[in-house]
């Protein structure tokens, strides 16, 4: 059983929007810090949003355009991406960590923004 699974990526034009989903196991959702990341080809992984038990922290680079929401019943985090730019093109994925526990990553979902 996958601990984390992302979906919702796709191809959009500049200025468009997408909503990504990260569905976690109930254990991960309730006990771990979950982070949205992205990684573009040839680039380092970039963290976007941290979430744990209702507390959300955004990276300065995305806080004006990206919004996190959650569905506790579904153990799912949603990342709303607005006003997308070509430089937002990347694989977006979520990761989960907790002290003393294994770190988990999902398989990612591709976001491509055309100019």
Buried (B, 14 or more C-beta within 10 A) or exposed (E): EEBBBBBBBEEBEEEBEBBBBBBBBEEBBEBBBBBBBBBBEEEEBBBBBBBBEEEBBBBEEBEEBBBBEBEEEEBBBBBBBBEBEEEBBBBBBBBBBBEEEEEBBBEBBEBBBEE
